Amino acid sequence: MEDAKHFIGGGWAAASGGETIAVIDPSDGETFAQIARGNAADIDSAVAAARAAFEGAWGQSSAAERGRVLYRLSMLVTACHEELAQIEARDTGKPLKQARADAAALARYFEFYAGAADKLHGETLPYQAGYTVLTIREPHGVTGHIVPWNYPMQIFGRSAGAALAAGNACVVKPAEDACLSVLRVAALAAEAGLPPGALNVVTGFGHEAGAALARHPGIDHISFTGSPETGKLVAQMAAENHVPVTLELGGKSPQIVFADADLDAALPTLVSAIVQNAGQTCSAGSRVLIERAAYEPLLERLAARFRELRVGPSRADLDCGPLINAKQQRRVWDFLSDAQHDGIPMAAQGEIAADAPESGFYQAPALLRDVPPGHRLAREEVFGPVLAALPFDDENEAVALANGTPYGLVASIWTRDGARQLRLARRVRSGQVFINNYGAGGGVELPFGGVGHSGHGREKGFEALYGFTVLKTIAIKHG
């Protein structure tokens, strides 16, 4: 990985404008590296390199060959596991244990898609006598990938991994706040045998490099993960060229807890689902909806857990690291300030470690109770370690509360009643529903995506390969 350079055409390239962007360590607010400030000219170069690879060595490779390259990349990521984790932890501020889990997930994405590459089959269709009709799946061509700062490695792996397995060539624009791990993995991909141009990484600001990628006429598909506001802009820009878009845009995910639930099993998951990555997770379980009979007992136990939570620098490896930057810190403060102004009770808060640098972007985890369903704290994505608790009286009210936001990404249902589990799983408006668990440990194999303001399209699992291909129908008349 070379400081302040893009990865284009299999090698390092300086920004065409010669400008750089400072890389800030969220743990102390200090600059520790520089990245290239990409622009439309750099995106042009990357798209040209990708097109050449797609029309050349990479596009002509067999599915089995693509799988072998991705498997070698998985092995290299595993070998560099600690190096990648250290890069990710410093760049994003997340605790080392989370960064190590992200590196392991990245390796698993490449392993999964390596095995899936030659198993993407078409079908034969019954039709009129004298015809044989078949379908085949073909890659789009050159795919664009706009990757956010909260999970750079994981989201890069689930997006570009599937696209490469399907035979596309990729141009990746990671977030300017955290992209060092993606650059390192691009170099590992070349070492694994990925042909020059099959994977390109251009760093820079979203309104410059990201916008240039989204509206580039040489791009055949866009994958974007980020905010609903930016996702709307990306979709509008891609529509100028009639380019399909996969959008994963965030959520306000509910965890619904009934009085008959195993509260001992639920408690640690209810907490970890909101404090993981300091709450900066699209699928964070940011609302806990509790049946009234269990409301006070469970809140008491949640509050005790929250008071034990500790926040500090990534190297301290505590429950939470800092937020990504000062802007995000101010956003969380605004939500908490509004809640205080509106009289919403603070049930408990964690603690920021005494040795955490004052210049870091820290926020103690916060549990708020009796949140009104119409309050912005119950409807809008905070993207911080803030859990909103709301009571409900029956199933219908629980469903109404769960579906009472514009989002629909993930939900969980905690109950021992099997019939209730299935009733609510069908009624809750969400891309994923977990019963007596949350997130299933990451679930590389599990299709992931949302409805409503959470976006559309699916990533992860085998389903992602369909999104990165075009279905072609071939009808043969033979008499």
Buried (B, 14 or more C-beta within 10 A) or exposed (E): BEEBBBBBBBEBBBBBBEBBBEBBBBBBBEEEBBBBBBBBEBBBBBBBBBBBBBBBBBBEBEBEBBBBBBBBBBBBBBEBBEBBBBBBBBBBBBBBBBBBBBBBBBBBBBBBBBBBBBEBEBEEEEEEEEEEBBEBBBBBBBBBBBBBBBBBBBBBBBBBBBBBBBBBBBBBBBBBBBBBBBBBBBBBBBEBEBBBBBBBBBBBBBEBBBBBBBBBEBBBBBBBBBBBEBBEBBBEBBEEBEBBBBBBBBBBBBBBBBBBBEBEEBBEBBBBBBBBBBBBBBBBBBBBBBBEEBBEEBBEBBBEBBBEBBBBBBEBBBBBBBBBBBEBBEBBEEBBEEBEEEEBEBBBBBBBBEEBBEBBBBBBBBBBBBBBBEBBBBBBBBBBBBBBBBBBEEBEBBBBBBBBBBBBBBBBBBBEBEEBBEBBBEBBBBBBBBBBBBBEEBBBEBBBBBBBBBBBBBBBBBBBBBBBBBEEEEEEEEE
